[in-house]
Amino acid sequence: MLAAERHGRVRALLTQDGSVSVQQLADTFAVTRETVRRDLDQLEAEGALRRIHGGAVPAASASRTEAPLQERQSRRAEEKRRIARAALAYLPPAEGGSMIIDAGTTTEALAELLTAPAERSAEDPEEHRFLITNAVPIAAKLSSSPSVDVEILGGSIRGITGAAVGVQTTAALRRRRADVVFLGTNGVEAGFGLSTPDTQEAAVKTELLEAGRQRVVLADSSKLGRSSLVQFARLEDIDVLITDAAPPASLADALAEAEVSVVVAP
């Protein structure tokens, strides 16, 4: 494959996925990592991308970049549905179990599955769980579900994510302890851990992790190897990562070192 063709493919992958890794591109193009690095250096010099550790992001990407909720809902929708289906295996006990679902479009895909009778276990027709959420869209989806009792946390609502944030939200979470928490993230990086662009939302996510006995992160593969402005957790702070593709080698090694179970949704 000629360099010009590789460069075009890199641009397309950045548009589609939001990030690329050196190892991913080396595998895709069947070239060496050194060749990929030279390609990325040239594309960066042309202003087409910005290099980050282990890969690249679009040139316009920054640590506080955050697309509106409606725009993010349409991105990688099928991958998010696959991740959500895999997350069903981590639901708390059908009768009397408690869970927390964080704000986010992948966690919202999980909430949508909980409203679908076909996704409920035939062996547990009397499912009844308790849900805590800081997400207005998730509370709205599940508020009329006969199988879920919903508590929505108070606080100020961030319009861009539909999430409750602030002192009221974090204080309430310190008085909660659920069987499992399903968490979203803007980035999962070997060195920086889990991160998000907003300081208030990061503070809530930290408390969400503390409020769950089992901590399950739902993140499509465009988030892997990326970081945002504010760290809210180390890799060691989570138990399970559910994604749609195998993490890059450096991140996979860090997750294994942190004893995080990685589930690649089929």
matplotlib code that plots the C-alpha trace (Angstrom):
import matplotlib.pyplot as plt

x = [0.0, 1.4, 2.0, -0.7, -3.3, -2.3, -2.6, -6.1, -7.1, -5.7, -7.8, -10.9, -10.2, -9.8, -13.1, -14.8, -13.3, -11.9, -8.4, -5.9, -3.1, 0.3, -0.2, -3.7, -2.4, 0.6, -1.8, -4.3, -1.7, 0.7, 3.6, 6.1, 5.4, 8.3, 6.5, 3.3, 5.2, 6.7, 3.2, 1.8, 4.6, 4.0, 0.2, 0.9, 3.2, 0.3, -2.1, -4.2, -3.9, -2.3, 0.2, -0.5, 1.3, 0.9, -1.2, -3.0, -6.3, -7.8, -6.0, -9.1, -9.2, -8.3, -8.5, -11.8, -13.4, -16.9, -19.6, -23.3, -25.3, -27.5, -24.4, -22.7, -25.8, -25.4, -21.7, -20.7, -24.3, -23.9, -20.7, -22.4, -25.3, -22.9, -21.2, -24.5, -25.6, -22.4, -23.0, -26.2, -24.1, -23.1, -26.5, -27.1, -29.5, -32.8, -34.8, -33.7, -30.4, -29.2, -27.2, -25.9, -25.8, -23.7, -24.5, -23.3, -24.4, -23.0, -24.6, -27.8, -27.7, -27.7, -30.7, -32.5, -32.0, -33.4, -36.7, -36.9, -38.7, -36.8, -33.6, -34.9, -34.1, -36.8, -35.6, -36.3, -39.7, -40.2, -37.1, -37.1, -34.0, -33.3, -31.5, -29.7, -28.6, -27.3, -28.5, -31.8, -32.1, -31.6, -34.1, -36.7, -36.2, -36.6, -39.0, -42.0, -40.3, -42.1, -38.9, -36.8, -37.3, -35.5, -33.8, -32.4, -29.8, -30.2, -27.9, -27.2, -27.8, -25.0, -26.9, -24.2, -24.4, -27.7, -25.8, -26.5, -23.3, -22.2, -22.1, -25.6, -24.9, -21.6, -23.0, -25.9, -23.5, -21.4, -24.6, -25.2, -23.7, -25.0, -24.2, -22.7, -22.0, -21.9, -19.7, -18.9, -15.7, -14.1, -10.7, -8.9, -5.1, -2.4, -0.6, -3.5, -6.3, -9.9, -10.7, -13.3, -13.3, -15.3, -14.1, -17.6, -18.5, -15.1, -15.9, -19.2, -17.6, -15.1, -18.0, -19.9, -17.0, -16.9, -20.6, -20.4, -19.2, -18.4, -17.2, -17.9, -16.7, -18.4, -16.2, -16.2, -12.8, -12.5, -11.9, -9.0, -5.6, -7.1, -7.2, -9.2, -8.5, -9.4, -8.5, -11.3, -9.9, -6.8, -7.0, -6.7, -10.0, -12.1, -13.0, -14.2, -13.8, -16.3, -15.4, -15.9, -12.3, -9.1, -7.2, -3.8, -0.9, 0.4, -3.1, -3.8, -0.6, -1.5, -5.1, -3.7, -1.2, -4.2, -6.1, -8.9, -11.1, -11.4, -14.5, -14.6, -18.3, -19.1]
y = [0.0, 3.4, 6.1, 8.4, 5.6, 4.9, 8.6, 8.7, 5.6, 7.2, 10.3, 8.2, 6.2, 9.4, 10.7, 7.4, 6.4, 9.7, 8.2, 5.7, 3.8, 3.0, -0.8, -0.7, 1.0, -1.3, -4.3, -2.8, -1.8, -4.7, -2.4, -1.7, 0.6, 2.8, 3.2, 4.2, 6.7, 8.3, 8.5, 10.1, 12.6, 13.7, 14.0, 16.0, 18.3, 18.8, 19.7, 16.6, 15.2, 15.6, 13.0, 11.5, 8.8, 5.6, 7.1, 10.2, 12.1, 14.6, 18.0, 19.7, 17.3, 18.7, 17.7, 19.5, 18.6, 17.3, 16.8, 17.4, 14.4, 14.2, 14.1, 11.4, 9.2, 8.7, 7.8, 4.1, 3.2, -0.5, -0.9, 0.7, -1.7, -4.7, -3.4, -2.9, -6.5, -7.8, -5.7, -7.5, -10.4, -8.0, -7.0, -7.4, -10.2, -10.1, -9.8, -7.0, -6.2, -2.6, -0.8, 2.6, 3.7, 6.7, 9.3, 8.6, 7.3, 3.8, 3.5, 4.8, 1.9, -0.4, 1.4, 0.9, -2.8, -2.9, -1.6, -4.3, -7.5, -9.6, -8.8, -10.0, -13.5, -16.1, -17.7, -14.5, -13.3, -11.4, -9.3, -6.2, -4.1, -0.8, 1.8, 5.0, 7.3, 10.9, 10.9, 12.6, 10.6, 7.3, 8.1, 9.1, 5.8, 3.6, 5.6, 3.6, 0.2, -2.3, -4.2, -1.2, 1.3, 4.5, 7.1, 10.1, 12.0, 15.8, 18.5, 20.9, 19.4, 19.7, 20.2, 18.7, 15.3, 15.4, 14.5, 15.8, 17.3, 19.3, 19.1, 17.8, 14.9, 13.9, 14.1, 11.8, 9.2, 9.1, 7.7, 5.0, 1.6, -0.5, -4.0, -2.8, 0.5, 0.9, 3.8, 5.7, 7.5, 9.8, 8.2, 5.0, 5.4, 3.2, 6.0, 8.5, 6.0, 7.1, 10.7, 13.2, 16.8, 18.4, 18.8, 18.5, 15.5, 13.9, 14.5, 12.7, 9.8, 9.3, 9.1, 6.7, 4.3, 4.5, 3.8, 0.5, -2.9, -4.1, -1.4, -2.0, 0.5, 0.6, 2.3, 1.8, 1.4, 5.0, 5.9, 3.4, 5.0, 8.5, 10.9, 14.0, 16.9, 15.4, 12.0, 10.5, 7.0, 4.8, 1.5, -0.2, 1.4, -0.6, -4.3, -4.8, -3.0, -3.8, -2.6, -3.6, -4.3, -5.5, -2.6, -1.6, -3.7, -1.1, -0.5, -4.2, -4.8, -2.0, -3.4, -6.9, -5.4, -3.7, -6.9, -5.5, -8.1, -7.0, -8.1, -7.6, -7.6, -10.0]
z = [0.0, -1.0, 1.6, 0.1, 0.4, 4.0, 4.8, 3.3, 5.4, 8.5, 8.0, 7.4, 10.6, 12.6, 11.4, 12.1, 15.5, 16.9, 17.5, 16.1, 17.7, 16.2, 16.7, 15.2, 12.0, 11.8, 11.9, 9.5, 6.9, 7.5, 7.9, 10.7, 13.6, 12.4, 9.1, 10.9, 13.1, 10.0, 8.4, 11.6, 11.8, 8.2, 8.7, 11.9, 9.9, 7.4, 10.2, 9.7, 13.2, 16.6, 17.9, 21.4, 23.2, 21.2, 18.4, 17.2, 17.4, 15.0, 14.9, 16.4, 19.4, 22.8, 26.4, 26.9, 23.6, 24.3, 21.7, 22.6, 23.8, 20.6, 18.4, 20.5, 20.5, 16.7, 16.9, 16.9, 17.8, 16.9, 18.9, 21.9, 21.6, 21.5, 24.6, 26.4, 25.6, 27.1, 30.2, 30.9, 32.2, 35.1, 36.2, 40.0, 41.3, 39.5, 42.7, 45.0, 43.4, 43.2, 40.5, 39.5, 35.9, 35.0, 32.4, 28.9, 25.5, 26.0, 29.5, 28.0, 25.5, 28.5, 30.0, 26.7, 26.9, 30.4, 28.9, 26.3, 27.5, 25.0, 26.8, 30.2, 31.3, 30.8, 34.0, 36.0, 34.9, 38.1, 37.8, 40.1, 40.6, 42.2, 40.0, 41.0, 38.2, 37.8, 34.1, 33.2, 29.9, 31.7, 34.4, 31.8, 29.9, 32.9, 35.0, 33.8, 33.7, 35.9, 36.6, 37.8, 40.7, 39.8, 42.0, 40.2, 42.0, 42.5, 41.5, 38.6, 35.2, 32.6, 29.3, 27.2, 28.9, 30.8, 34.0, 37.5, 39.0, 42.0, 45.8, 46.2, 43.8, 45.3, 48.9, 48.0, 46.5, 49.7, 51.3, 48.7, 48.2, 45.3, 44.1, 40.8, 39.1, 35.3, 34.4, 31.2, 30.4, 27.7, 27.9, 29.1, 29.0, 30.5, 32.4, 33.1, 33.8, 33.2, 32.4, 31.3, 30.2, 33.1, 36.7, 38.2, 36.2, 37.1, 40.8, 40.4, 38.6, 41.4, 43.9, 41.6, 41.7, 45.5, 45.6, 43.7, 45.1, 41.5, 39.1, 35.4, 32.8, 29.3, 26.7, 22.9, 21.4, 20.2, 23.9, 24.4, 24.5, 24.9, 27.7, 28.6, 31.0, 34.4, 35.8, 37.9, 38.4, 38.1, 36.2, 39.6, 40.7, 38.2, 38.0, 34.5, 31.1, 28.4, 24.9, 21.3, 20.2, 21.9, 23.5, 22.1, 23.4, 25.9, 27.4, 27.5, 29.5, 31.9, 32.4, 33.0, 35.6, 37.3, 37.3, 35.2, 33.4, 29.8, 27.9, 24.1, 23.1, 20.3]

ax = plt.figure().add_subplot(projection="3d")
ax.plot(x, y, z, "-o")
ax.set_aspect("equal")
plt.show()
